[in-house]
Amino acid sequence: MTTSPTSAPARGLRAYLTAENPASRRQAQLGQFYRQWRALRANPLALIGLVIVVALLAVAALAPWIAPHDPLAQNLGQRLLPPSAAHWMGTDALGRDIFSRILHGTRITLAIVLLVVISVGPIGLLIGTLSGYFGGVVDTVLMRLTDIFLAFPRLVLALAFVAVLGPGIENAVIAIACTAWPPYARVARAETMVIRNADYIAAVRLQGASHLRVVLRHVVPMCVPSVIVRTTLDMAGIILTAAGLGFLGLGAQPPSPEWGAMIASGREYIFDQWWVATFPGLAICLVALGFNLLGDGLRDVLDAR
């Protein structure tokens, strides 16, 4: 019986990744990633979410080349046209191609999500780990501050920040970031309160490690998987908040093709020209669904318990 030339190297790589006794830290890390990928691959819904997220990234990167029309070009002679071969999702009140605007709108949505996550994740992780590790007065002060932010609905608090800062994408990102960090801090605090009593943390302390080194080198890495899961699940809420600000005219300003603003401009035509507001709304629902499905799958894979 003959085997293909690639089967032996494939078996060798699989054996390397699934070894019960890794020879190095790198091998152990690669093996862990491989097992997590296999667990994620076994979840069909998580794969669907991953495909949606990857498609969002691809569309955002290739929007200028795959969009059939200029998203900002106006043509009043073709205003409010229904979906057709020339305009797959119809045109809006100014004759702009809705499909092209949705494709370019993925860039705005992805930029808002990434900027918020980059700023919120480390802040919430740092506050949560410090609160859970030191406890006492530090925990009381930081958690009461967190409770103050949690007491207000996110969109209402974001509206208050935007009202002070003014409309615009940059201010919308700042407003969403200021309201999105408390759940991350709560998750990190809960994880830290369990980790700080572990035997290996006590051993590190006995070796003379400072509190800062213990937190940054040993506590934070253990909290990162939970924060990643929370981040993925929270992206849908960030998208909805950004769309809500855009719908109210406080996010991206015209003529930017932001999905919430597109829904706002099409709400007065919802009964007769339904496509103007429907397709941007479907885009928001699809992307939010993709992040939620991927987040559920990552939670099952990364949860140590």
Backbone hydrogen bonds, N-H to C=O, Kabsch-Sander energy under -0.5 kcal/mol:
donor,donor_aa,acceptor,acceptor_aa,energy
7,S,4,S,-1.2
8,A,4,S,-0.7
10,A,6,T,-1.8
11,R,7,S,-2.6
12,G,8,A,-2.5
13,L,9,P,-2.6
14,R,10,A,-2.5
15,A,11,R,-2.6
16,Y,12,G,-2.1
17,L,13,L,-2.2
18,T,14,R,-1.9
19,A,16,Y,-0.6
28,A,24,S,-1.8
29,Q,25,R,-2.5
30,L,26,R,-2.6
31,G,27,Q,-2.4
32,Q,28,A,-2.1
33,F,29,Q,-2.4
34,Y,30,L,-2.3
35,R,31,G,-2.3
36,Q,32,Q,-2.3
37,W,33,F,-2.4
38,R,34,Y,-2.2
39,A,35,R,-2.2
40,L,36,Q,-2.4
41,R,37,W,-2.7
42,A,38,R,-1.3
43,N,40,L,-1.5
47,L,43,N,-1.9
48,I,44,P,-2.0
49,G,45,L,-2.3
50,L,46,A,-2.4
51,V,47,L,-2.5
52,I,48,I,-2.2
53,V,49,G,-2.4
54,V,50,L,-2.7
55,A,51,V,-2.6
56,L,52,I,-2.2
57,L,53,V,-2.2
58,A,54,V,-2.5
59,V,55,A,-2.8
60,A,56,L,-2.4
61,A,57,L,-1.9
62,L,58,A,-2.2
63,A,59,V,-1.1
65,W,62,L,-1.4
66,I,62,L,-2.0
67,A,63,A,-1.9
73,A,70,D,-0.8
75,N,94,L,-1.9
78,Q,75,N,-2.3
79,R,76,L,-1.0
80,L,92,D,-2.4
81,L,78,Q,-0.8
84,S,87,H,-3.1
90,G,87,H,-1.5
91,T,81,L,-2.0
92,D,96,R,-1.7
95,G,92,D,-1.8
98,I,90,G,-2.2
99,F,90,G,-0.5
101,R,97,D,-1.7
102,I,98,I,-2.4
103,L,99,F,-2.1
104,H,100,S,-2.2
105,G,101,R,-1.8
106,T,102,I,-1.0
106,T,103,L,-0.7
107,R,104,H,-1.0
108,I,104,H,-0.9
109,T,105,G,-2.5
110,L,106,T,-2.8
111,A,107,R,-2.4
112,I,108,I,-2.4
113,V,109,T,-2.4
114,L,110,L,-2.7
115,L,111,A,-2.4
116,V,112,I,-2.2
117,V,113,V,-2.6
118,I,114,L,-2.7
119,S,115,L,-1.5
120,V,116,V,-3.0
121,G,117,V,-2.3
123,I,119,S,-0.9
124,G,120,V,-2.9
125,L,121,G,-2.6
126,L,122,P,-2.5
127,I,123,I,-2.5
128,G,124,G,-2.4
129,T,125,L,-2.3
130,L,126,L,-2.3
131,S,127,I,-2.2
132,G,128,G,-2.5
133,Y,129,T,-2.4
134,F,130,L,-2.1
135,G,131,S,-1.6
138,V,135,G,-0.9
139,D,135,G,-1.3
140,T,136,G,-2.2
141,V,137,V,-2.7
142,L,138,V,-2.4
143,M,139,D,-2.4
144,R,140,T,-2.0
145,L,141,V,-1.9
146,T,142,L,-1.9
147,D,143,M,-2.5
148,I,144,R,-1.7
149,F,145,L,-1.5
150,L,146,T,-2.2
151,A,147,D,-1.3
152,F,149,F,-0.9
157,L,153,P,-2.6
158,A,154,R,-2.6
159,L,155,L,-2.3
160,A,156,V,-1.8
161,F,157,L,-2.1
162,V,158,A,-2.6
163,A,159,L,-2.3
164,V,160,A,-1.3
165,L,161,F,-2.8
166,G,162,V,-3.4
168,G,250,L,-1.1
168,G,251,G,-0.5
172,A,168,G,-2.1
173,V,169,I,-2.5
174,I,170,E,-2.1
175,A,171,N,-2.5
176,I,172,A,-2.6
177,A,173,V,-2.6
178,C,174,I,-2.2
179,T,175,A,-0.8
179,T,176,I,-0.7
180,A,176,I,-1.2
181,W,177,A,-0.8
184,Y,181,W,-0.6
185,A,181,W,-1.9
186,R,182,P,-2.2
187,V,183,P,-2.2
188,A,184,Y,-2.6
189,R,185,A,-2.3
190,A,186,R,-2.2
191,E,187,V,-2.1
192,T,188,A,-2.5
193,M,189,R,-2.3
194,V,190,A,-0.9
194,V,191,E,-0.6
195,I,191,E,-2.2
196,R,192,T,-2.9
197,N,194,V,-0.7
198,A,195,I,-2.4
202,A,198,A,-1.6
203,A,199,D,-2.3
204,V,200,Y,-1.9
205,R,201,I,-2.1
206,L,202,A,-2.1
207,Q,203,A,-1.2
208,G,205,R,-1.8
209,A,204,V,-1.7
214,V,210,S,-2.4
215,V,211,H,-2.5
216,L,212,L,-2.6
217,R,213,R,-2.6
218,H,214,V,-1.6
219,V,214,V,-1.7
220,V,215,V,-3.0
222,M,219,V,-0.5
223,C,219,V,-1.1
223,C,220,V,-0.9
224,V,220,V,-1.3
227,V,223,C,-1.9
228,I,224,V,-2.7
229,V,225,P,-2.2
230,R,226,S,-2.4
231,T,227,V,-2.6
232,T,228,I,-2.4
233,L,229,V,-2.3
234,D,230,R,-1.9
235,M,231,T,-1.1
238,I,234,D,-2.1
239,I,235,M,-2.5
240,L,236,A,-2.2
241,T,237,G,-2.4
242,A,238,I,-2.7
243,A,239,I,-2.5
244,G,240,L,-2.4
245,L,241,T,-2.4
246,G,242,A,-2.3
247,F,243,A,-2.6
248,L,244,G,-1.7
249,G,246,G,-1.1
250,L,245,L,-3.1
251,G,245,L,-1.0
256,S,253,Q,-2.0
258,E,256,S,-2.0
262,M,258,E,-2.2
263,I,259,W,-2.0
264,A,260,G,-2.1
265,S,261,A,-2.2
266,G,262,M,-1.1
267,R,263,I,-0.7
267,R,264,A,-0.7
269,Y,266,G,-1.3
270,I,267,R,-1.1
273,Q,269,Y,-1.9
274,W,272,D,-0.6
276,V,273,Q,-1.3
277,A,274,W,-0.7
278,T,274,W,-1.9
279,F,275,W,-1.3
281,G,277,A,-1.5
282,L,278,T,-2.5
283,A,279,F,-2.1
284,I,280,P,-2.0
285,C,281,G,-2.3
286,L,282,L,-2.6
287,V,283,A,-2.3
288,A,284,I,-2.5
289,L,285,C,-2.3
290,G,286,L,-2.3
291,F,287,V,-2.2
292,N,288,A,-2.1
293,L,289,L,-2.6
294,L,290,G,-2.3
295,G,291,F,-2.5
296,D,292,N,-2.3
297,G,293,L,-2.0
298,L,294,L,-2.6
299,R,295,G,-2.1
300,D,296,D,-1.7
301,V,297,G,-1.7
302,L,298,L,-3.2
303,D,299,R,-1.5
304,A,302,L,-0.6
